[in-house]
Amino acid sequence: MQSENYTDQPGETIAPYLEADAGEERSGWRSHRVRLGILAGVIALAVAYMAYAAFPGNTLYFVTVSEFVDDTRLHDGQTLRVAGALSPDSFRREDGSAVSRFALGDKEPDVPGIAAGSPEMAASYVGVLPDLFFNPHSEIILEGSYDGQNEVFVTDNILVKCPSKYQSLQAENPDVVPGAAVPQGGY
């Protein structure tokens, strides 16, 4: 039995329904494209914000100890980085304490220790020191601020740059045989 909606000519009454379905399909395709575009825009904004939020912490330039000592504008408590080398015999730590006190001076390239005639800057740090902190060839970068009242650079973070070239312990200490026990005083 045929329904009254159908006619003798096929497609005559069905055509409006097919056109309506095609229109809905096209608009659905466009809405998916719009949704995809919005999602891509949100992801791009999120990535851009994360990059922006991470970047300001890395824009702190470092100054040398001489530049820090000479420029009193840097003594206002702002956060900055100061680069130098550990001054010989300046490291102090009380037994059982995590507070370290030491001094930094300007580092000469490829020469252990501080440069001759370099000014020294007193610094303090609370925490565990990096492994290469006491290596005379390493460059130490302190991140923190200057406490003008106590005249000490209060360090929040310590970065130690590895020596620019390999320095053999055997070259520095020819009397030590490789593989032998290290003397009590260390190198």
TISEKOL-751912 format. One line per 3 residues: number of its first residue (from 1); their letters; for each residue x, y, z of N, C-alpha, C, O. Coordinates in nm, 2 decimals, m for minus. Layout:
N
NUM = a = X:Y:Z:X:Y:Z:X:Y:Z:X:Y:Z ~ ... .
# end
This chain:
187
1 = mqs = 0.08:m0.12:0.00:0.00:0.00:0.00:0.09:0.12:0.00:0.18:0.13:0.08 ~ 0.06:0.21:m0.08:0.14:0.33:m0.10:0.09:0.44:m0.01:m0.03:0.46:0.01 ~ 0.18:0.52:0.04:0.14:0.63:0.12:0.10:0.75:0.03:0.14:0.76:m0.08 .
4 = eny = 0.02:0.84:0.08:m0.02:0.95:0.00:0.09:1.05:m0.02:0.07:1.14:m0.10 ~ 0.20:1.05:0.05:0.31:1.14:0.04:0.39:1.11:m0.09:0.45:1.20:m0.14 ~ 0.38:0.99:m0.14:0.45:0.96:m0.26:0.36:0.99:m0.38:0.24:0.98:m0.38 .
7 = tdq = 0.43:1.03:m0.49:0.36:1.05:m0.62:0.41:0.96:m0.72:0.50:0.88:m0.69 ~ 0.35:0.97:m0.84:0.40:0.88:m0.94:0.54:0.91:m0.99:0.61:0.82:m1.03 ~ 0.57:1.03:m0.98:0.71:1.07:m1.03:0.80:1.06:m0.91:0.78:1.13:m0.81 .
10 = pge = 0.90:0.98:m0.92:0.99:0.96:m0.80:1.07:1.09:m0.78:1.12:1.16:m0.87 ~ 1.09:1.12:m0.65:1.17:1.23:m0.61:1.10:1.36:m0.61:1.16:1.46:m0.57 ~ 0.97:1.37:m0.65:0.90:1.49:m0.66:0.87:1.54:m0.52:0.90:1.66:m0.49 .
13 = tia = 0.82:1.46:m0.43:0.79:1.50:m0.29:0.91:1.47:m0.20:0.92:1.54:m0.09 ~ 1.00:1.39:m0.23:1.12:1.36:m0.15:1.23:1.46:m0.16:1.31:1.48:m0.07 ~ 1.23:1.53:m0.27:1.34:1.63:m0.30:1.35:1.74:m0.19:1.46:1.77:m0.15 .
16 = pyl = 1.24:1.80:m0.14:1.25:1.90:m0.04:1.32:1.84:0.09:1.39:1.91:0.16 ~ 1.29:1.71:0.12:1.35:1.65:0.24:1.50:1.63:0.22:1.58:1.65:0.31 ~ 1.54:1.59:0.10:1.68:1.57:0.07:1.76:1.70:0.08:1.87:1.70:0.13 .
19 = ead = 1.70:1.81:0.02:1.76:1.94:0.03:1.78:1.99:0.17:1.88:2.05:0.20 ~ 1.68:1.96:0.25:1.68:2.00:0.39:1.80:1.93:0.47:1.87:1.98:0.54 ~ 1.81:1.79:0.44:1.91:1.72:0.50:2.05:1.76:0.45:2.14:1.77:0.53 .
22 = age = 2.07:1.80:0.33:2.19:1.85:0.28:2.23:1.98:0.34:2.35:2.00:0.37 ~ 2.13:2.07:0.36:2.16:2.20:0.43:2.20:2.18:0.57:2.29:2.25:0.62 ~ 2.13:2.08:0.64:2.17:2.05:0.78:2.31:2.00:0.78:2.39:2.03:0.87 .
25 = ers = 2.34:1.91:0.69:2.47:1.85:0.68:2.58:1.95:0.66:2.69:1.95:0.72 ~ 2.56:2.05:0.57:2.65:2.16:0.54:2.67:2.25:0.67:2.78:2.28:0.70 ~ 2.56:2.28:0.73:2.57:2.37:0.85:2.64:2.29:0.96:2.71:2.35:1.04 .
28 = gwr = 2.62:2.16:0.98:2.69:2.08:1.08:2.84:2.08:1.05:2.92:2.08:1.14 ~ 2.87:2.06:0.92:3.01:2.06:0.89:3.08:2.19:0.92:3.19:2.20:0.97 ~ 3.01:2.30:0.90:3.06:2.44:0.93:3.07:2.45:1.08:3.17:2.51:1.13 .
31 = shr = 2.98:2.41:1.16:2.99:2.42:1.30:3.10:2.34:1.36:3.17:2.38:1.45 ~ 3.13:2.23:1.30:3.25:2.15:1.34:3.38:2.22:1.31:3.47:2.22:1.39 ~ 3.38:2.29:1.20:3.50:2.37:1.16:3.51:2.48:1.25:3.63:2.51:1.29 .
34 = vrl = 3.40:2.55:1.29:3.41:2.66:1.38:3.46:2.61:1.52:3.54:2.68:1.58 ~ 3.41:2.50:1.56:3.45:2.45:1.69:3.60:2.41:1.69:3.67:2.44:1.79 ~ 3.64:2.35:1.58:3.78:2.32:1.57:3.87:2.44:1.57:3.98:2.44:1.63 .
37 = gil = 3.83:2.54:1.50:3.90:2.67:1.50:3.91:2.73:1.64:4.01:2.79:1.68 ~ 3.80:2.73:1.71:3.80:2.79:1.85:3.89:2.71:1.94:3.96:2.76:2.02 ~ 3.88:2.57:1.93:3.97:2.49:2.01:4.12:2.52:1.98:4.20:2.53:2.07 .
40 = agv = 4.15:2.53:1.85:4.29:2.56:1.81:4.33:2.70:1.87:4.45:2.71:1.91 ~ 4.24:2.79:1.86:4.27:2.93:1.92:4.30:2.92:2.07:4.39:2.99:2.12 ~ 4.22:2.85:2.14:4.23:2.84:2.29:4.36:2.77:2.32:4.44:2.81:2.41 .
43 = ial = 4.40:2.66:2.25:4.53:2.59:2.27:4.64:2.68:2.24:4.74:2.69:2.31 ~ 4.63:2.76:2.13:4.74:2.85:2.10:4.76:2.96:2.20:4.87:3.00:2.24 ~ 4.65:3.01:2.25:4.66:3.11:2.36:4.72:3.05:2.49:4.79:3.12:2.56 .
46 = ava = 4.68:2.93:2.52:4.73:2.87:2.64:4.88:2.85:2.63:4.96:2.87:2.73 ~ 4.93:2.80:2.52:5.07:2.78:2.49:5.15:2.91:2.50:5.26:2.92:2.56 ~ 5.09:3.02:2.44:5.15:3.15:2.44:5.16:3.20:2.58:5.26:3.26:2.62 .
49 = yma = 5.06:3.18:2.66:5.06:3.23:2.80:5.16:3.16:2.88:5.24:3.22:2.96 ~ 5.18:3.03:2.86:5.28:2.95:2.94:5.42:2.99:2.90:5.50:3.01:2.99 ~ 5.44:3.02:2.77:5.57:3.07:2.73:5.60:3.21:2.79:5.71:3.24:2.84 .
52 = yaa = 5.50:3.29:2.79:5.52:3.43:2.85:5.54:3.42:3.00:5.63:3.49:3.06 ~ 5.47:3.33:3.07:5.48:3.32:3.22:5.62:3.26:3.25:5.67:3.30:3.36 ~ 5.67:3.17:3.17:5.80:3.11:3.20:5.92:3.20:3.16:6.02:3.19:3.23 .
55 = fpg = 5.90:3.29:3.07:6.01:3.37:3.02:6.07:3.47:3.11:6.19:3.49:3.12 ~ 5.99:3.55:3.19:6.04:3.66:3.27:6.15:3.61:3.37:6.24:3.69:3.40 ~ 6.13:3.49:3.42:6.23:3.44:3.52:6.37:3.42:3.46:6.47:3.42:3.53 .
58 = ntl = 6.37:3.40:3.33:6.50:3.37:3.26:6.56:3.50:3.20:6.67:3.49:3.14 ~ 6.50:3.61:3.22:6.55:3.73:3.16:6.64:3.81:3.26:6.69:3.92:3.23 ~ 6.67:3.75:3.37:6.76:3.81:3.46:6.90:3.80:3.41:6.96:3.69:3.39 .
61 = yfv = 6.96:3.91:3.38:7.10:3.91:3.33:7.19:3.90:3.45:7.15:3.95:3.56 ~ 7.31:3.85:3.43:7.40:3.85:3.55:7.51:3.95:3.53:7.55:3.99:3.42 ~ 7.56:4.00:3.64:7.67:4.10:3.64:7.78:4.03:3.71:7.77:3.94:3.79 .
64 = tvs = 7.90:4.09:3.69:8.02:4.04:3.76:8.03:4.10:3.90:7.95:4.19:3.93 ~ 8.11:4.04:3.98:8.13:4.10:4.11:8.17:4.24:4.11:8.12:4.33:4.18 ~ 8.27:4.28:4.02:8.31:4.42:4.01:8.20:4.51:3.97:8.19:4.62:4.02 .
67 = efv = 8.12:4.47:3.87:8.01:4.55:3.83:7.91:4.57:3.95:7.85:4.68:3.96 ~ 7.88:4.46:4.02:7.79:4.47:4.14:7.85:4.57:4.24:7.77:4.65:4.29 ~ 7.97:4.55:4.28:8.03:4.64:4.38:8.04:4.79:4.34:8.01:4.87:4.42 .
70 = ddt = 8.07:4.81:4.21:8.08:4.95:4.16:7.95:5.02:4.14:7.94:5.14:4.15 ~ 7.84:4.95:4.11:7.71:5.01:4.08:7.62:5.00:4.20:7.56:4.90:4.22 ~ 7.61:5.11:4.27:7.53:5.11:4.39:7.38:5.10:4.36:7.30:5.07:4.45 .
73 = rlh = 7.34:5.13:4.24:7.20:5.11:4.20:7.15:4.97:4.21:7.03:4.94:4.23 ~ 7.24:4.87:4.21:7.21:4.73:4.22:7.19:4.69:4.36:7.15:4.57:4.39 ~ 7.22:4.77:4.46:7.22:4.74:4.60:7.08:4.77:4.66:7.07:4.77:4.78 .
76 = dgq = 6.98:4.79:4.58:6.85:4.83:4.63:6.75:4.71:4.66:6.64:4.74:4.69 ~ 6.80:4.59:4.66:6.72:4.48:4.70:6.65:4.41:4.59:6.58:4.31:4.61 ~ 6.68:4.45:4.47:6.62:4.39:4.35:6.68:4.25:4.33:6.80:4.23:4.37 .
79 = tlr = 6.61:4.16:4.27:6.66:4.02:4.24:6.75:4.03:4.12:6.71:4.08:4.01 ~ 6.87:3.98:4.13:6.96:3.97:4.02:7.05:3.86:4.03:7.05:3.79:4.13 ~ 7.14:3.84:3.93:7.24:3.73:3.93:7.38:3.79:3.93:7.40:3.88:3.85 .
82 = vag = 7.46:3.74:4.01:7.60:3.78:4.02:7.69:3.66:3.99:7.67:3.56:4.05 ~ 7.79:3.68:3.90:7.87:3.57:3.86:8.01:3.60:3.91:8.06:3.71:3.90 ~ 8.08:3.49:3.95:8.22:3.50:4.00:8.27:3.37:4.03:8.22:3.26:3.99 .
85 = als = 8.38:3.37:4.11:8.44:3.25:4.16:8.46:3.25:4.31:8.46:3.36:4.37 ~ 8.46:3.14:4.37:8.47:3.13:4.52:8.61:3.18:4.56:8.71:3.14:4.51 ~ 8.61:3.27:4.66:8.73:3.33:4.71:8.79:3.22:4.80:8.72:3.16:4.88 .
88 = pds = 8.92:3.20:4.79:8.99:3.09:4.87:8.97:3.12:5.02:8.98:3.24:5.06 ~ 8.95:3.02:5.09:8.94:3.02:5.24:8.83:3.11:5.29:8.84:3.16:5.40 ~ 8.73:3.14:5.21:8.62:3.23:5.26:8.50:3.15:5.30:8.41:3.21:5.36 .
91 = frr = 8.49:3.02:5.27:8.37:2.95:5.30:8.37:2.91:5.45:8.46:2.86:5.51 ~ 8.25:2.94:5.51:8.23:2.91:5.65:8.09:2.85:5.67:7.99:2.89:5.60 ~ 8.08:2.75:5.75:7.95:2.69:5.79:7.96:2.63:5.93:8.06:2.56:5.96 .
94 = edg = 7.87:2.67:6.01:7.87:2.62:6.15:7.83:2.47:6.14:7.75:2.43:6.06 ~ 7.88:2.39:6.24:7.85:2.25:6.24:7.70:2.23:6.27:7.64:2.30:6.35 ~ 7.64:2.15:6.19:7.50:2.12:6.20:7.40:2.22:6.14:7.28:2.21:6.16 .
97 = sav = 7.46:2.32:6.08:7.38:2.43:6.02:7.37:2.42:5.87:7.47:2.36:5.81 ~ 7.27:2.46:5.81:7.26:2.47:5.66:7.29:2.60:5.61:7.29:2.62:5.48 ~ 7.33:2.70:5.69:7.36:2.83:5.65:7.51:2.84:5.61:7.60:2.81:5.69 .
100 = srf = 7.54:2.88:5.49:7.67:2.89:5.44:7.70:3.04:5.42:7.62:3.12:5.37 ~ 7.83:3.08:5.45:7.87:3.21:5.43:8.01:3.20:5.35:8.09:3.12:5.39 ~ 8.02:3.28:5.25:8.14:3.28:5.16:8.15:3.41:5.09:8.07:3.50:5.10 .
103 = alg = 8.26:3.42:5.01:8.28:3.54:4.93:8.31:3.50:4.79:8.37:3.40:4.76 ~ 8.26:3.59:4.70:8.29:3.57:4.56:8.38:3.68:4.51:8.37:3.80:4.56 ~ 8.46:3.65:4.41:8.54:3.75:4.34:8.53:3.73:4.19:8.47:3.63:4.15 .
106 = dke = 8.58:3.82:4.11:8.57:3.80:3.96:8.66:3.68:3.92:8.76:3.66:3.97 ~ 8.61:3.61:3.82:8.68:3.49:3.77:8.75:3.52:3.64:8.69:3.59:3.55 ~ 8.87:3.48:3.63:8.95:3.49:3.51:8.92:3.37:3.42:8.92:3.26:3.48 .
109 = pdv = 8.90:3.38:3.29:8.88:3.27:3.21:9.00:3.17:3.21:9.11:3.21:3.20 ~ 8.97:3.04:3.22:9.07:2.93:3.22:9.18:2.94:3.33:9.28:2.88:3.31 ~ 9.15:3.01:3.43:9.25:3.02:3.54:9.17:2.99:3.67:9.06:3.05:3.69 .
112 = pgi = 9.22:2.90:3.75:9.14:2.87:3.87:9.15:2.98:3.97:9.24:3.06:3.98 ~ 9.04:2.99:4.05:9.03:3.09:4.15:8.99:3.23:4.10:8.93:3.24:3.99 ~ 9.01:3.33:4.18:8.96:3.47:4.14:9.08:3.55:4.08:9.19:3.51:4.10 .
115 = aag = 9.04:3.65:4.01:9.14:3.74:3.94:9.21:3.82:4.04:9.16:3.85:4.15 ~ 9.34:3.85:4.02:9.42:3.93:4.11:9.36:4.07:4.12:9.33:4.13:4.02 ~ 9.35:4.12:4.24:9.30:4.26:4.26:9.15:4.27:4.25:9.09:4.38:4.25 .
118 = spe = 9.08:4.16:4.24:8.93:4.16:4.23:8.87:4.19:4.36:8.91:4.15:4.46 ~ 8.76:4.28:4.35:8.69:4.30:4.48:8.61:4.18:4.52:8.58:4.09:4.43 ~ 8.58:4.16:4.64:8.51:4.05:4.69:8.37:4.09:4.74:8.36:4.20:4.80 .
121 = maa = 8.28:4.00:4.73:8.14:4.03:4.77:8.10:3.92:4.87:8.11:3.80:4.84 ~ 8.06:3.96:4.99:8.01:3.86:5.09:7.87:3.81:5.05:7.79:3.88:5.00 ~ 7.85:3.68:5.07:7.72:3.62:5.03:7.69:3.51:5.14:7.77:3.46:5.21 .
124 = syv = 7.56:3.48:5.14:7.51:3.38:5.23:7.41:3.29:5.15:7.34:3.34:5.06 ~ 7.39:3.17:5.20:7.30:3.07:5.13:7.26:2.97:5.23:7.34:2.92:5.31 ~ 7.13:2.94:5.23:7.07:2.83:5.32:7.03:2.72:5.23:6.94:2.73:5.15 .
127 = gvl = 7.10:2.60:5.25:7.06:2.49:5.17:7.18:2.41:5.13:7.29:2.43:5.18 ~ 7.16:2.31:5.05:7.26:2.22:5.00:7.33:2.28:4.88:7.27:2.33:4.79 ~ 7.46:2.28:4.88:7.54:2.34:4.78:7.56:2.25:4.66:7.56:2.12:4.68 .
130 = pdl = 7.57:2.30:4.54:7.59:2.21:4.42:7.72:2.14:4.43:7.81:2.18:4.50 ~ 7.73:2.03:4.35:7.85:1.95:4.36:7.98:2.02:4.32:8.08:2.00:4.38 ~ 7.98:2.10:4.21:8.10:2.17:4.16:8.12:2.30:4.23:8.20:2.38:4.18 .
133 = ffn = 8.06:2.33:4.34:8.07:2.46:4.41:8.22:2.49:4.45:8.26:2.60:4.43 ~ 8.29:2.39:4.49:8.42:2.41:4.54:8.53:2.39:4.43:8.65:2.40:4.46 ~ 8.49:2.35:4.31:8.59:2.33:4.20:8.65:2.47:4.17:8.57:2.56:4.13 .
136 = phs = 8.78:2.49:4.17:8.84:2.62:4.15:8.82:2.67:4.00:8.84:2.79:3.97 ~ 8.79:2.58:3.91:8.77:2.61:3.77:8.63:2.65:3.74:8.60:2.70:3.63 ~ 8.53:2.63:3.83:8.39:2.66:3.80:8.36:2.80:3.82:8.42:2.87:3.90 .
139 = eii = 8.26:2.85:3.75:8.20:2.98:3.76:8.07:2.97:3.84:7.99:2.88:3.81 ~ 8.06:3.05:3.94:7.94:3.04:4.03:7.85:3.16:4.00:7.90:3.27:3.99 ~ 7.72:3.13:3.98:7.62:3.24:3.96:7.52:3.23:4.08:7.45:3.14:4.10 .
142 = leg = 7.52:3.34:4.15:7.43:3.36:4.26:7.30:3.43:4.22:7.32:3.54:4.16 ~ 7.19:3.38:4.25:7.06:3.45:4.22:7.00:3.49:4.35:6.97:3.41:4.44 ~ 6.98:3.62:4.37:6.92:3.67:4.50:6.92:3.82:4.50:6.91:3.88:4.40 .
145 = syd = 6.93:3.87:4.62:6.93:4.02:4.64:7.02:4.06:4.75:7.06:3.98:4.83 ~ 7.06:4.19:4.74:7.16:4.24:4.84:7.08:4.30:4.96:6.99:4.37:4.95 ~ 7.13:4.25:5.08:7.08:4.30:5.21:7.18:4.41:5.25:7.28:4.38:5.31 .
148 = gqn = 7.14:4.54:5.23:7.22:4.65:5.26:7.25:4.67:5.41:7.35:4.72:5.45 ~ 7.15:4.63:5.49:7.17:4.64:5.63:7.28:4.56:5.69:7.36:4.60:5.77 ~ 7.29:4.43:5.64:7.39:4.34:5.68:7.51:4.34:5.59:7.61:4.27:5.61 .
151 = evf = 7.50:4.41:5.47:7.60:4.41:5.37:7.64:4.27:5.32:7.76:4.24:5.32 ~ 7.54:4.19:5.29:7.56:4.06:5.24:7.46:4.03:5.12:7.35:4.08:5.13 ~ 7.51:3.96:5.02:7.42:3.92:4.92:7.35:3.79:4.96:7.41:3.68:4.98 .
154 = vtd = 7.22:3.80:4.98:7.14:3.68:5.02:7.10:3.60:4.90:7.02:3.65:4.82 ~ 7.15:3.48:4.89:7.13:3.40:4.77:7.01:3.31:4.79:6.99:3.24:4.89 ~ 6.92:3.31:4.69:6.81:3.22:4.68:6.84:3.09:4.60:6.78:2.98:4.63 .
157 = nil = 6.92:3.10:4.50:6.96:2.99:4.41:7.10:3.00:4.37:7.15:3.11:4.34 ~ 7.17:2.89:4.36:7.31:2.89:4.32:7.32:2.80:4.19:7.27:2.69:4.19 ~ 7.37:2.86:4.09:7.40:2.79:3.96:7.55:2.78:3.95:7.62:2.87:3.97 .
160 = vkc = 7.60:2.66:3.91:7.75:2.64:3.89:7.77:2.60:3.75:7.72:2.50:3.70 ~ 7.84:2.68:3.68:7.88:2.65:3.54:8.00:2.56:3.54:8.10:2.59:3.61 ~ 8.00:2.46:3.47:8.11:2.37:3.46:8.23:2.44:3.39:8.21:2.54:3.32 .
163 = psk = 8.35:2.40:3.42:8.46:2.46:3.36:8.45:2.46:3.21:8.40:2.37:3.15 ~ 8.51:2.56:3.14:8.50:2.57:3.00:8.58:2.47:2.93:8.55:2.43:2.81 ~ 8.68:2.41:2.99:8.75:2.30:2.93:8.79:2.20:3.04:8.79:2.24:3.16 .
166 = yqs = 8.81:2.08:3.00:8.84:1.98:3.10:8.98:2.01:3.17:9.08:2.04:3.10 ~ 8.98:2.00:3.30:9.10:2.03:3.38:9.13:1.89:3.45:9.05:1.85:3.53 ~ 9.24:1.83:3.41:9.28:1.71:3.47:9.33:1.73:3.62:9.41:1.81:3.64 .
169 = lqa = 9.27:1.64:3.71:9.32:1.65:3.84:9.47:1.60:3.85:9.54:1.64:3.94 ~ 9.50:1.51:3.76:9.64:1.46:3.75:9.74:1.58:3.72:9.85:1.58:3.77 ~ 9.70:1.67:3.63:9.78:1.78:3.59:9.80:1.87:3.71:9.91:1.93:3.73 .
172 = enp = 9.70:1.89:3.79:9.71:1.98:3.90:9.78:1.92:4.02:9.84:1.98:4.10 ~ 9.77:1.78:4.03:9.83:1.71:4.15:9.91:1.59:4.09:9.86:1.48:4.10 ~ 10.03:1.62:4.04:10.11:1.51:3.98:10.15:1.40:4.08:10.19:1.29:4.04 .
175 = dvv = 10.15:1.43:4.21:10.20:1.33:4.31:10.09:1.23:4.34:10.12:1.13:4.41 ~ 9.96:1.25:4.29:9.86:1.15:4.31:9.85:1.05:4.20:9.85:1.09:4.08 ~ 9.85:0.92:4.23:9.85:0.82:4.13:9.70:0.79:4.09:9.62:0.78:4.18 .
178 = pga = 9.67:0.79:3.96:9.53:0.76:3.93:9.48:0.63:3.98:9.55:0.53:3.98 ~ 9.36:0.63:4.04:9.30:0.51:4.10:9.34:0.49:4.24:9.29:0.40:4.31 ~ 9.44:0.57:4.29:9.48:0.56:4.43:9.37:0.63:4.52:9.29:0.71:4.48 .
181 = avp = 9.38:0.60:4.65:9.29:0.67:4.74:9.32:0.82:4.75:9.43:0.86:4.74 ~ 9.21:0.89:4.76:9.23:1.04:4.77:9.28:1.08:4.91:9.23:1.03:5.01 ~ 9.37:1.17:4.92:9.42:1.22:5.05:9.31:1.27:5.13:9.21:1.32:5.08 .
184 = qgg = 9.32:1.27:5.26:9.22:1.32:5.35:9.18:1.47:5.33:9.06:1.50:5.34 ~ 9.27:1.55:5.29:9.23:1.69:5.27:9.16:1.72:5.14:9.12:1.83:5.11 ~ 9.15:1.61:5.06:9.09:1.63:4.92:9.19:1.69:4.83:9.31:1.70:4.85 .
187 = y = 9.14:1.74:4.72:9.22:1.80:4.62:9.22:1.95:4.65:9.29:2.03:4.58 .
# end
